Amino acid sequence: MKDSDKKKLLPDNYMEMKQEGKKIVMLTAYSYPQAMAAQEAGVDIILVGDSLGMVELGYDSTLPVTMEEMLMHIQAARRGAPNTHIVADMPFMSFNVSAEKAIENAGLFCKKGLADSVKIEGGAEYAGVINAVSKAGIPVCAHIGLTPQTASLLGGLKVQGKTLDAAKKLMQDAAAVQEAGAFMVVVEAVPANLAALITKKLSIPTIGIGGGIDCDGQVLVFHDLVGLYKRFTPKFVKVYANVYDVMEKAIEEYVKDVKEGNFPEVQHSFTMKKEVSDKLNELSE
């Protein structure tokens, strides 16, 4: 299918997919070529995640990511995937201060970044913010379970909902974000049977990342999927390629060719007409 023929999916389409039992494929992308590849491969929704702080910018966590950094990557992804729904991650402290600030920042992502929706981390405690942003006309994807922006409060990057009380809290969070108006919810790093129960209870789609097979869809980080990020690979990731190794090998061969005088070859160089070359040689004598 040509990009121009692809129909951009909207919140109602994802609801229909859940009702019809059709799986939703979400993938992160942070650049023009990544988003272009994602669109051409047929993903249903692209997340420009604040995970770019780690996999693209080299931060140790997502916390330092700014609105300006996010906006630049959202714009690049939109240029690469003009016909795919893009959800933009709201970075730390861009929505936490007040509902008014959250609306302002979400609006910026949609007006200047041309994002179709935004993602807000947090459960029941952020239901008011989700509701306010939704009522302002901006679709919101919620995010519960392991929320990296507040991982320190959760005991680190650990599986959530393993005890009865924690599981009940996550079910309450899921219900609260749906009631607040979220059109979708990412469920990260929770036991598969709990994610399945949440998926069954909700009318909105669930997107799992470490949530098991029964979620309505799945999301992975681009760099994890293609083997481009070498610092660590989460348990829930399936690595489909080893792009980092391919890149490193190609660069090593380039370095070797240049050092040994094997690049550039004749076919990589330009020539001029003989008469021009002759006159040039005369000038250099």
Disulfide bonds with the S-S distance in Angstrom:
none
